[in-house]
Every structure is written in C-alpha cells, then in structure tokens.
Amino acid sequence: MKSQTKKAGTNKVTKKKATPKKASCANVGIKKEYLKSKKAVKVTFRLPKIAASGAKNVHIVGDFNGWSVYANPMKKLQKGEFTVTLELKSGKEYQFRYLVDESRWENDWNADKYVKSPFGTDNSVVIV
C-alpha cells in the first residue's frame, strides 16, 4: 500500500509507504527479560481481552507454582487484558495454562510450544 505526495513547487511525485496500523493485540503474549545478575528470567504473561472475554479474574497455573490455582492471580488492565510477571529459573521449560473465573481454561496463543497433558488437553509451554 503506497501513498503519493507532491513536493511543493515541483512536478515531482514522491511515493512513500503507508504506515501499517498496529494490531489491537500487539502487547499480548509472553515477554522475557533475562537478568544478568541472576540465573533467572522475568517473564510477563499477558492474556488478551478476547481470550478473557467478560472475565472477573484470571490466574496463571503451571508447574512453576505446583499447579496451584490461587498462587498467581493476574492483574486486570483497563483494556480488559490480564497480566502477571513472574521470575523463573533460566534454562528450563515450564508448562502452564490460564484459569478464567475459576471455571474455564485457556492456553497462551503466543506460547513457545504446546504439549499434551495427562488430561487429554494441550498445555502452553514457555522456554526460558
């Protein structure tokens, strides 16, 4: 997609690329910050509004917290997304899922990979 602009006082037409619009879910997914001082990684998990539609609360549940459904509540943002930052030991893979309103499970759409769980569903995996 290109737009054309005409320079003032000339007959020259300059073509420039149109700036693409940012996706509304641009800030969702998994962000990793590797810490130099420790063998750890700060991992920010962000569940998009569309996945948490109408949710009152969301918890991240995984092998990093013994699959505790209450250990890591996520903070609801103004736009309806949920987020939490955890410090995880580097050099490992962690399985996890999101528990929405204590009744519905969601995977992370931007996980590093997925693995089958013993319950016949897929778990999200983050590799740090």
C-alpha positions as CSV (number, residue, x, y, z in Angstrom):
1,M,0.0,0.0,0.0
2,K,1.6,3.3,-1.1
3,S,0.5,6.9,-0.9
4,Q,1.7,9.7,-3.2
5,T,2.7,13.2,-2.2
6,K,3.6,16.1,-4.4
7,K,6.5,18.3,-3.4
8,A,5.6,22.0,-3.3
9,G,6.8,24.0,-6.4
10,T,7.7,20.9,-8.4
11,N,6.0,18.4,-10.6
12,K,7.8,15.5,-8.8
13,V,5.6,12.9,-7.1
14,T,7.3,11.0,-4.3
15,K,5.9,7.6,-3.4
16,K,6.1,6.6,0.3
17,K,4.9,3.5,2.0
18,A,1.8,3.8,4.1
19,T,2.4,3.1,7.8
20,P,0.6,-0.2,8.8
21,K,-1.9,0.0,11.6
22,K,-0.9,-1.7,14.8
23,A,-2.9,-4.8,15.8
24,S,-5.1,-4.3,18.8
25,C,-3.4,-7.3,20.5
26,A,0.1,-6.0,19.9
27,N,1.1,-6.1,23.5
28,V,-0.2,-9.5,24.4
29,G,1.7,-12.7,24.7
30,I,4.9,-13.5,26.6
31,K,7.7,-11.1,27.2
32,K,11.1,-12.3,28.6
33,E,13.7,-10.2,30.3
34,Y,16.9,-12.1,31.0
35,L,18.5,-10.9,34.3
36,K,22.3,-10.7,34.2
37,S,22.7,-10.7,38.0
38,K,20.8,-14.0,38.5
39,K,20.2,-17.2,36.5
40,A,16.6,-16.1,36.2
41,V,14.2,-14.6,33.7
42,K,11.4,-12.1,34.4
43,V,8.6,-13.4,32.3
44,T,5.5,-11.2,31.7
45,F,2.4,-13.1,30.7
46,R,-0.4,-11.2,29.1
47,L,-3.8,-12.7,28.2
48,P,-5.8,-10.7,25.6
49,K,-9.2,-9.4,26.2
50,I,-10.7,-11.7,23.5
51,A,-9.5,-14.7,25.4
52,A,-10.6,-13.4,28.8
53,S,-13.9,-12.1,27.5
54,G,-16.0,-10.9,30.4
55,A,-13.7,-12.4,33.0
56,K,-13.6,-11.1,36.5
57,N,-10.4,-12.9,37.5
58,V,-7.7,-14.9,35.9
59,H,-4.9,-17.0,37.5
60,I,-1.8,-18.4,35.8
61,V,-1.4,-22.0,36.8
62,G,1.7,-24.1,36.0
63,D,4.5,-26.4,37.1
64,F,6.3,-23.3,38.3
65,N,3.8,-22.9,41.1
66,G,2.9,-26.6,41.7
67,W,-0.3,-26.1,39.6
68,S,-1.8,-24.0,42.3
69,V,-5.0,-22.3,41.0
70,Y,-4.6,-19.4,43.5
71,A,-0.8,-18.8,43.7
72,N,-0.5,-16.3,40.9
73,P,-3.5,-14.1,40.3
74,M,-3.3,-11.8,37.2
75,K,-4.0,-8.1,37.2
76,K,-6.8,-6.8,35.1
77,L,-5.8,-3.9,32.9
78,Q,-8.1,-1.1,31.7
79,K,-8.5,-2.6,28.2
80,G,-9.7,-5.9,29.6
81,E,-6.4,-7.8,29.3
82,F,-4.8,-9.6,32.2
83,T,-1.1,-9.6,33.1
84,V,1.4,-11.0,35.6
85,T,5.2,-11.0,35.8
86,L,7.0,-14.0,37.3
87,E,10.7,-14.6,37.9
88,L,11.5,-18.1,36.6
89,K,14.8,-20.0,36.7
90,S,16.5,-19.9,33.3
91,G,17.4,-23.0,31.2
92,K,14.1,-24.7,31.7
93,E,10.7,-25.2,30.1
94,Y,7.6,-24.5,32.0
95,Q,4.1,-25.8,31.3
96,F,1.1,-23.6,32.2
97,R,-2.4,-22.5,31.4
98,Y,-4.7,-19.7,32.4
99,L,-7.7,-20.3,34.7
100,V,-10.5,-17.8,33.9
101,D,-13.1,-17.2,36.6
102,E,-12.2,-20.5,38.3
103,S,-14.1,-22.4,35.6
104,R,-12.6,-22.1,32.1
105,W,-9.1,-23.0,31.0
106,E,-7.2,-21.0,28.2
107,N,-3.9,-21.6,26.6
108,D,-1.5,-18.8,25.6
109,W,-1.8,-18.1,21.9
110,N,1.8,-17.0,21.8
111,A,3.4,-19.9,23.7
112,D,6.8,-21.2,22.7
113,K,5.2,-24.6,22.1
114,Y,2.4,-26.9,23.3
115,V,2.5,-30.3,24.9
116,K,-0.2,-32.9,25.6
117,S,-1.3,-33.1,29.3
118,P,-2.3,-36.3,31.1
119,F,-5.9,-34.9,30.9
120,G,-6.0,-35.0,27.1
121,T,-5.6,-31.3,26.6
122,D,-2.7,-29.2,25.5
123,N,-0.6,-27.2,27.9
124,S,1.2,-24.0,26.9
125,V,5.0,-24.0,27.3
126,V,7.3,-21.1,27.9
127,I,11.1,-21.8,27.4
128,V,13.4,-19.6,29.4
